[in-house]
Amino acid sequence: MALSHLQEIRSELFDTIEGLSDQQLNEIPAFGGWSIAQVLFHVHQVEMYFITLAQQALEGASEAVKDIDLSKVPDRTVKAKSPIDPPTEPKSREELVSRLNHSRGKVIAFLNGTDPAVLSEKSAKHPVFGRLNLKQTIEFIGGHEKRHIGQIEEIRKNLIAI
């Protein structure tokens, strides 16, 4: 997944929260689940988790693995329980955007500082999919974000205040 594609996904994510107040971002949906702020914090947490795994994998012995099908990652009809839950304390838009920019900066630095060929030669252990090569680890970050864009859109439709 090219860096430009990851940046398009991030732009789409930011578009989904355009015009929302901090109160709306932190409102728990009537149908339950996470607030938009919690979803955004979770996206940041997962991005940090996987970029840290990728960085550690670069330092370890080479272990190439074949690509697997990640096409279902953005599909919200395929349910998944997150191993990383966000905190419940309210967060401001400013803090959330800052955190997301920070984690994306880590991804950009990683990609800019890594030979693309190495991304297929090294792998990291994903908690659901097993070993993913680093190219697919980065692809997962984008697919995971797309999944949560759908979740945010669903929450927005159900917010009473909008």
Biotite code that builds the C-alpha atoms (Angstrom):
import biotite.structure as struc

atoms = struc.array([
    struc.Atom([0.000, 0.000, 0.000], chain_id="A", res_id=1, res_name="MET", atom_name="CA", element="C"),
    struc.Atom([1.546, 3.260, -1.075], chain_id="A", res_id=2, res_name="ALA", atom_name="CA", element="C"),
    struc.Atom([2.020, 6.053, 1.405], chain_id="A", res_id=3, res_name="LEU", atom_name="CA", element="C"),
    struc.Atom([-0.221, 8.253, -0.725], chain_id="A", res_id=4, res_name="SER", atom_name="CA", element="C"),
    struc.Atom([-3.050, 5.737, -0.300], chain_id="A", res_id=5, res_name="HIS", atom_name="CA", element="C"),
    struc.Atom([-2.582, 5.751, 3.475], chain_id="A", res_id=6, res_name="LEU", atom_name="CA", element="C"),
    struc.Atom([-2.728, 9.543, 3.398], chain_id="A", res_id=7, res_name="GLN", atom_name="CA", element="C"),
    struc.Atom([-5.951, 9.442, 1.340], chain_id="A", res_id=8, res_name="GLU", atom_name="CA", element="C"),
    struc.Atom([-7.502, 7.186, 3.964], chain_id="A", res_id=9, res_name="ILE", atom_name="CA", element="C"),
    struc.Atom([-6.377, 9.539, 6.755], chain_id="A", res_id=10, res_name="ARG", atom_name="CA", element="C"),
    struc.Atom([-7.885, 12.493, 4.890], chain_id="A", res_id=11, res_name="SER", atom_name="CA", element="C"),
    struc.Atom([-11.141, 10.540, 4.571], chain_id="A", res_id=12, res_name="GLU", atom_name="CA", element="C"),
    struc.Atom([-11.028, 9.837, 8.312], chain_id="A", res_id=13, res_name="LEU", atom_name="CA", element="C"),
    struc.Atom([-10.626, 13.531, 9.103], chain_id="A", res_id=14, res_name="PHE", atom_name="CA", element="C"),
    struc.Atom([-13.488, 14.345, 6.684], chain_id="A", res_id=15, res_name="ASP", atom_name="CA", element="C"),
    struc.Atom([-15.801, 12.061, 8.691], chain_id="A", res_id=16, res_name="THR", atom_name="CA", element="C"),
    struc.Atom([-15.370, 14.183, 11.811], chain_id="A", res_id=17, res_name="ILE", atom_name="CA", element="C"),
    struc.Atom([-15.601, 17.551, 10.071], chain_id="A", res_id=18, res_name="GLU", atom_name="CA", element="C"),
    struc.Atom([-17.983, 19.893, 11.860], chain_id="A", res_id=19, res_name="GLY", atom_name="CA", element="C"),
    struc.Atom([-18.358, 17.787, 15.006], chain_id="A", res_id=20, res_name="LEU", atom_name="CA", element="C"),
    struc.Atom([-17.938, 19.419, 18.402], chain_id="A", res_id=21, res_name="SER", atom_name="CA", element="C"),
    struc.Atom([-15.912, 17.856, 21.205], chain_id="A", res_id=22, res_name="ASP", atom_name="CA", element="C"),
    struc.Atom([-19.231, 16.993, 22.858], chain_id="A", res_id=23, res_name="GLN", atom_name="CA", element="C"),
    struc.Atom([-20.440, 15.185, 19.743], chain_id="A", res_id=24, res_name="GLN", atom_name="CA", element="C"),
    struc.Atom([-17.121, 13.389, 19.368], chain_id="A", res_id=25, res_name="LEU", atom_name="CA", element="C"),
    struc.Atom([-17.455, 12.051, 22.924], chain_id="A", res_id=26, res_name="ASN", atom_name="CA", element="C"),
    struc.Atom([-21.157, 11.170, 22.800], chain_id="A", res_id=27, res_name="GLU", atom_name="CA", element="C"),
    struc.Atom([-21.807, 7.466, 23.321], chain_id="A", res_id=28, res_name="ILE", atom_name="CA", element="C"),
    struc.Atom([-24.208, 6.204, 20.645], chain_id="A", res_id=29, res_name="PRO", atom_name="CA", element="C"),
    struc.Atom([-27.744, 5.313, 21.761], chain_id="A", res_id=30, res_name="ALA", atom_name="CA", element="C"),
    struc.Atom([-27.181, 1.810, 20.339], chain_id="A", res_id=31, res_name="PHE", atom_name="CA", element="C"),
    struc.Atom([-24.105, 1.411, 22.565], chain_id="A", res_id=32, res_name="GLY", atom_name="CA", element="C"),
    struc.Atom([-20.478, 0.932, 21.706], chain_id="A", res_id=33, res_name="GLY", atom_name="CA", element="C"),
    struc.Atom([-17.710, 3.468, 21.407], chain_id="A", res_id=34, res_name="TRP", atom_name="CA", element="C"),
    struc.Atom([-17.951, 7.202, 20.920], chain_id="A", res_id=35, res_name="SER", atom_name="CA", element="C"),
    struc.Atom([-16.310, 8.688, 17.825], chain_id="A", res_id=36, res_name="ILE", atom_name="CA", element="C"),
    struc.Atom([-13.528, 9.975, 20.083], chain_id="A", res_id=37, res_name="ALA", atom_name="CA", element="C"),
    struc.Atom([-12.933, 6.441, 21.361], chain_id="A", res_id=38, res_name="GLN", atom_name="CA", element="C"),
    struc.Atom([-12.853, 5.120, 17.790], chain_id="A", res_id=39, res_name="VAL", atom_name="CA", element="C"),
    struc.Atom([-10.280, 7.764, 16.825], chain_id="A", res_id=40, res_name="LEU", atom_name="CA", element="C"),
    struc.Atom([-8.167, 7.018, 19.902], chain_id="A", res_id=41, res_name="PHE", atom_name="CA", element="C"),
    struc.Atom([-8.346, 3.312, 19.056], chain_id="A", res_id=42, res_name="HIS", atom_name="CA", element="C"),
    struc.Atom([-7.178, 3.973, 15.478], chain_id="A", res_id=43, res_name="VAL", atom_name="CA", element="C"),
    struc.Atom([-4.190, 5.843, 16.936], chain_id="A", res_id=44, res_name="HIS", atom_name="CA", element="C"),
    struc.Atom([-3.450, 3.027, 19.426], chain_id="A", res_id=45, res_name="GLN", atom_name="CA", element="C"),
    struc.Atom([-3.541, 0.353, 16.745], chain_id="A", res_id=46, res_name="VAL", atom_name="CA", element="C"),
    struc.Atom([-1.372, 2.376, 14.369], chain_id="A", res_id=47, res_name="GLU", atom_name="CA", element="C"),
    struc.Atom([1.223, 2.871, 17.121], chain_id="A", res_id=48, res_name="MET", atom_name="CA", element="C"),
    struc.Atom([1.082, -0.817, 18.046], chain_id="A", res_id=49, res_name="TYR", atom_name="CA", element="C"),
    struc.Atom([1.683, -2.041, 14.501], chain_id="A", res_id=50, res_name="PHE", atom_name="CA", element="C"),
    struc.Atom([4.358, 0.479, 13.592], chain_id="A", res_id=51, res_name="ILE", atom_name="CA", element="C"),
    struc.Atom([6.212, -0.520, 16.762], chain_id="A", res_id=52, res_name="THR", atom_name="CA", element="C"),
    struc.Atom([5.927, -4.193, 15.751], chain_id="A", res_id=53, res_name="LEU", atom_name="CA", element="C"),
    struc.Atom([7.197, -3.328, 12.267], chain_id="A", res_id=54, res_name="ALA", atom_name="CA", element="C"),
    struc.Atom([10.161, -1.394, 13.664], chain_id="A", res_id=55, res_name="GLN", atom_name="CA", element="C"),
    struc.Atom([11.057, -4.303, 15.949], chain_id="A", res_id=56, res_name="GLN", atom_name="CA", element="C"),
    struc.Atom([10.761, -6.759, 13.052], chain_id="A", res_id=57, res_name="ALA", atom_name="CA", element="C"),
    struc.Atom([13.287, -4.751, 11.030], chain_id="A", res_id=58, res_name="LEU", atom_name="CA", element="C"),
    struc.Atom([15.843, -5.303, 13.778], chain_id="A", res_id=59, res_name="GLU", atom_name="CA", element="C"),
    struc.Atom([15.220, -9.055, 13.987], chain_id="A", res_id=60, res_name="GLY", atom_name="CA", element="C"),
    struc.Atom([16.159, -11.957, 11.774], chain_id="A", res_id=61, res_name="ALA", atom_name="CA", element="C"),
    struc.Atom([14.558, -12.071, 8.324], chain_id="A", res_id=62, res_name="SER", atom_name="CA", element="C"),
    struc.Atom([11.416, -14.098, 8.066], chain_id="A", res_id=63, res_name="GLU", atom_name="CA", element="C"),
    struc.Atom([9.546, -13.857, 4.783], chain_id="A", res_id=64, res_name="ALA", atom_name="CA", element="C"),
    struc.Atom([5.898, -14.912, 4.710], chain_id="A", res_id=65, res_name="VAL", atom_name="CA", element="C"),
    struc.Atom([3.429, -15.042, 1.846], chain_id="A", res_id=66, res_name="LYS", atom_name="CA", element="C"),
    struc.Atom([0.743, -12.427, 1.417], chain_id="A", res_id=67, res_name="ASP", atom_name="CA", element="C"),
    struc.Atom([-2.669, -13.284, 2.807], chain_id="A", res_id=68, res_name="ILE", atom_name="CA", element="C"),
    struc.Atom([-6.073, -11.902, 1.885], chain_id="A", res_id=69, res_name="ASP", atom_name="CA", element="C"),
    struc.Atom([-6.721, -8.754, 3.915], chain_id="A", res_id=70, res_name="LEU", atom_name="CA", element="C"),
    struc.Atom([-9.709, -7.640, 1.836], chain_id="A", res_id=71, res_name="SER", atom_name="CA", element="C"),
    struc.Atom([-12.162, -8.315, 4.682], chain_id="A", res_id=72, res_name="LYS", atom_name="CA", element="C"),
    struc.Atom([-10.407, -5.998, 7.159], chain_id="A", res_id=73, res_name="VAL", atom_name="CA", element="C"),
    struc.Atom([-12.538, -2.931, 6.231], chain_id="A", res_id=74, res_name="PRO", atom_name="CA", element="C"),
    struc.Atom([-15.740, -5.032, 6.062], chain_id="A", res_id=75, res_name="ASP", atom_name="CA", element="C"),
    struc.Atom([-17.832, -4.196, 9.141], chain_id="A", res_id=76, res_name="ARG", atom_name="CA", element="C"),
    struc.Atom([-20.156, -7.160, 8.535], chain_id="A", res_id=77, res_name="THR", atom_name="CA", element="C"),
    struc.Atom([-17.221, -9.348, 9.596], chain_id="A", res_id=78, res_name="VAL", atom_name="CA", element="C"),
    struc.Atom([-17.222, -8.806, 13.361], chain_id="A", res_id=79, res_name="LYS", atom_name="CA", element="C"),
    struc.Atom([-14.011, -8.614, 15.341], chain_id="A", res_id=80, res_name="ALA", atom_name="CA", element="C"),
    struc.Atom([-13.301, -7.988, 19.023], chain_id="A", res_id=81, res_name="LYS", atom_name="CA", element="C"),
    struc.Atom([-10.514, -5.504, 19.484], chain_id="A", res_id=82, res_name="SER", atom_name="CA", element="C"),
    struc.Atom([-7.627, -6.526, 21.723], chain_id="A", res_id=83, res_name="PRO", atom_name="CA", element="C"),
    struc.Atom([-6.997, -2.791, 22.244], chain_id="A", res_id=84, res_name="ILE", atom_name="CA", element="C"),
    struc.Atom([-9.834, -0.832, 23.866], chain_id="A", res_id=85, res_name="ASP", atom_name="CA", element="C"),
    struc.Atom([-9.651, 2.955, 24.131], chain_id="A", res_id=86, res_name="PRO", atom_name="CA", element="C"),
    struc.Atom([-9.952, 4.869, 27.398], chain_id="A", res_id=87, res_name="PRO", atom_name="CA", element="C"),
    struc.Atom([-13.360, 6.194, 28.398], chain_id="A", res_id=88, res_name="THR", atom_name="CA", element="C"),
    struc.Atom([-12.240, 9.703, 29.414], chain_id="A", res_id=89, res_name="GLU", atom_name="CA", element="C"),
    struc.Atom([-13.443, 12.426, 27.022], chain_id="A", res_id=90, res_name="PRO", atom_name="CA", element="C"),
    struc.Atom([-10.892, 13.640, 24.474], chain_id="A", res_id=91, res_name="LYS", atom_name="CA", element="C"),
    struc.Atom([-10.772, 16.913, 22.573], chain_id="A", res_id=92, res_name="SER", atom_name="CA", element="C"),
    struc.Atom([-10.608, 17.088, 18.786], chain_id="A", res_id=93, res_name="ARG", atom_name="CA", element="C"),
    struc.Atom([-7.245, 18.817, 19.160], chain_id="A", res_id=94, res_name="GLU", atom_name="CA", element="C"),
    struc.Atom([-5.781, 15.956, 21.204], chain_id="A", res_id=95, res_name="GLU", atom_name="CA", element="C"),
    struc.Atom([-7.193, 13.283, 18.902], chain_id="A", res_id=96, res_name="LEU", atom_name="CA", element="C"),
    struc.Atom([-5.912, 14.953, 15.735], chain_id="A", res_id=97, res_name="VAL", atom_name="CA", element="C"),
    struc.Atom([-2.520, 15.465, 17.366], chain_id="A", res_id=98, res_name="SER", atom_name="CA", element="C"),
    struc.Atom([-2.318, 11.791, 18.359], chain_id="A", res_id=99, res_name="ARG", atom_name="CA", element="C"),
    struc.Atom([-3.370, 10.648, 14.879], chain_id="A", res_id=100, res_name="LEU", atom_name="CA", element="C"),
    struc.Atom([-0.823, 12.958, 13.246], chain_id="A", res_id=101, res_name="ASN", atom_name="CA", element="C"),
    struc.Atom([1.863, 11.648, 15.601], chain_id="A", res_id=102, res_name="HIS", atom_name="CA", element="C"),
    struc.Atom([1.186, 7.986, 14.833], chain_id="A", res_id=103, res_name="SER", atom_name="CA", element="C"),
    struc.Atom([0.964, 8.680, 11.097], chain_id="A", res_id=104, res_name="ARG", atom_name="CA", element="C"),
    struc.Atom([4.265, 10.537, 11.315], chain_id="A", res_id=105, res_name="GLY", atom_name="CA", element="C"),
    struc.Atom([5.811, 7.359, 12.737], chain_id="A", res_id=106, res_name="LYS", atom_name="CA", element="C"),
    struc.Atom([4.450, 5.362, 9.782], chain_id="A", res_id=107, res_name="VAL", atom_name="CA", element="C"),
    struc.Atom([5.742, 7.925, 7.283], chain_id="A", res_id=108, res_name="ILE", atom_name="CA", element="C"),
    struc.Atom([9.194, 7.946, 8.897], chain_id="A", res_id=109, res_name="ALA", atom_name="CA", element="C"),
    struc.Atom([9.245, 4.141, 8.883], chain_id="A", res_id=110, res_name="PHE", atom_name="CA", element="C"),
    struc.Atom([8.302, 3.922, 5.207], chain_id="A", res_id=111, res_name="LEU", atom_name="CA", element="C"),
    struc.Atom([10.672, 6.700, 4.150], chain_id="A", res_id=112, res_name="ASN", atom_name="CA", element="C"),
    struc.Atom([13.549, 5.085, 6.038], chain_id="A", res_id=113, res_name="GLY", atom_name="CA", element="C"),
    struc.Atom([12.989, 1.506, 4.899], chain_id="A", res_id=114, res_name="THR", atom_name="CA", element="C"),
    struc.Atom([13.951, -0.141, 1.631], chain_id="A", res_id=115, res_name="ASP", atom_name="CA", element="C"),
    struc.Atom([10.615, -1.282, 0.130], chain_id="A", res_id=116, res_name="PRO", atom_name="CA", element="C"),
    struc.Atom([12.113, -4.684, -0.747], chain_id="A", res_id=117, res_name="ALA", atom_name="CA", element="C"),
    struc.Atom([12.751, -5.338, 2.946], chain_id="A", res_id=118, res_name="VAL", atom_name="CA", element="C"),
    struc.Atom([9.027, -4.945, 3.691], chain_id="A", res_id=119, res_name="LEU", atom_name="CA", element="C"),
    struc.Atom([8.361, -8.266, 1.945], chain_id="A", res_id=120, res_name="SER", atom_name="CA", element="C"),
    struc.Atom([11.348, -9.991, 3.573], chain_id="A", res_id=121, res_name="GLU", atom_name="CA", element="C"),
    struc.Atom([10.497, -9.326, 7.212], chain_id="A", res_id=122, res_name="LYS", atom_name="CA", element="C"),
    struc.Atom([7.357, -10.110, 9.174], chain_id="A", res_id=123, res_name="SER", atom_name="CA", element="C"),
    struc.Atom([5.580, -9.329, 12.426], chain_id="A", res_id=124, res_name="ALA", atom_name="CA", element="C"),
    struc.Atom([3.016, -11.320, 14.397], chain_id="A", res_id=125, res_name="LYS", atom_name="CA", element="C"),
    struc.Atom([-0.520, -10.004, 14.047], chain_id="A", res_id=126, res_name="HIS", atom_name="CA", element="C"),
    struc.Atom([-2.867, -11.024, 16.906], chain_id="A", res_id=127, res_name="PRO", atom_name="CA", element="C"),
    struc.Atom([-5.588, -12.204, 14.502], chain_id="A", res_id=128, res_name="VAL", atom_name="CA", element="C"),
    struc.Atom([-3.882, -13.063, 11.194], chain_id="A", res_id=129, res_name="PHE", atom_name="CA", element="C"),
    struc.Atom([-0.650, -14.571, 12.487], chain_id="A", res_id=130, res_name="GLY", atom_name="CA", element="C"),
    struc.Atom([2.554, -13.522, 10.735], chain_id="A", res_id=131, res_name="ARG", atom_name="CA", element="C"),
    struc.Atom([2.213, -10.734, 8.192], chain_id="A", res_id=132, res_name="LEU", atom_name="CA", element="C"),
    struc.Atom([5.058, -9.411, 6.122], chain_id="A", res_id=133, res_name="ASN", atom_name="CA", element="C"),
    struc.Atom([5.749, -5.759, 6.873], chain_id="A", res_id=134, res_name="LEU", atom_name="CA", element="C"),
    struc.Atom([4.200, -4.636, 3.594], chain_id="A", res_id=135, res_name="LYS", atom_name="CA", element="C"),
    struc.Atom([0.935, -6.222, 4.680], chain_id="A", res_id=136, res_name="GLN", atom_name="CA", element="C"),
    struc.Atom([1.352, -4.930, 8.218], chain_id="A", res_id=137, res_name="THR", atom_name="CA", element="C"),
    struc.Atom([1.264, -1.420, 6.742], chain_id="A", res_id=138, res_name="ILE", atom_name="CA", element="C"),
    struc.Atom([-1.664, -2.397, 4.490], chain_id="A", res_id=139, res_name="GLU", atom_name="CA", element="C"),
    struc.Atom([-3.508, -3.614, 7.580], chain_id="A", res_id=140, res_name="PHE", atom_name="CA", element="C"),
    struc.Atom([-3.130, -0.172, 9.174], chain_id="A", res_id=141, res_name="ILE", atom_name="CA", element="C"),
    struc.Atom([-4.957, 1.358, 6.198], chain_id="A", res_id=142, res_name="GLY", atom_name="CA", element="C"),
    struc.Atom([-7.637, -1.347, 6.076], chain_id="A", res_id=143, res_name="GLY", atom_name="CA", element="C"),
    struc.Atom([-8.208, -1.048, 9.811], chain_id="A", res_id=144, res_name="HIS", atom_name="CA", element="C"),
    struc.Atom([-8.647, 2.703, 9.462], chain_id="A", res_id=145, res_name="GLU", atom_name="CA", element="C"),
    struc.Atom([-11.143, 2.214, 6.603], chain_id="A", res_id=146, res_name="LYS", atom_name="CA", element="C"),
    struc.Atom([-13.099, -0.159, 8.841], chain_id="A", res_id=147, res_name="ARG", atom_name="CA", element="C"),
    struc.Atom([-13.387, 2.500, 11.504], chain_id="A", res_id=148, res_name="HIS", atom_name="CA", element="C"),
    struc.Atom([-14.331, 5.203, 9.006], chain_id="A", res_id=149, res_name="ILE", atom_name="CA", element="C"),
    struc.Atom([-17.420, 3.070, 8.374], chain_id="A", res_id=150, res_name="GLY", atom_name="CA", element="C"),
    struc.Atom([-18.022, 2.825, 12.110], chain_id="A", res_id=151, res_name="GLN", atom_name="CA", element="C"),
    struc.Atom([-17.742, 6.610, 12.533], chain_id="A", res_id=152, res_name="ILE", atom_name="CA", element="C"),
    struc.Atom([-20.174, 7.167, 9.669], chain_id="A", res_id=153, res_name="GLU", atom_name="CA", element="C"),
    struc.Atom([-22.603, 4.776, 11.368], chain_id="A", res_id=154, res_name="GLU", atom_name="CA", element="C"),
    struc.Atom([-22.252, 6.604, 14.707], chain_id="A", res_id=155, res_name="ILE", atom_name="CA", element="C"),
    struc.Atom([-22.711, 10.006, 13.026], chain_id="A", res_id=156, res_name="ARG", atom_name="CA", element="C"),
    struc.Atom([-26.011, 8.890, 11.475], chain_id="A", res_id=157, res_name="LYS", atom_name="CA", element="C"),
    struc.Atom([-27.302, 7.982, 14.910], chain_id="A", res_id=158, res_name="ASN", atom_name="CA", element="C"),
    struc.Atom([-26.143, 10.995, 16.899], chain_id="A", res_id=159, res_name="LEU", atom_name="CA", element="C"),
    struc.Atom([-29.225, 12.877, 18.097], chain_id="A", res_id=160, res_name="ILE", atom_name="CA", element="C"),
    struc.Atom([-27.378, 16.206, 18.262], chain_id="A", res_id=161, res_name="ALA", atom_name="CA", element="C"),
    struc.Atom([-26.492, 16.256, 14.561], chain_id="A", res_id=162, res_name="ILE", atom_name="CA", element="C"),
])
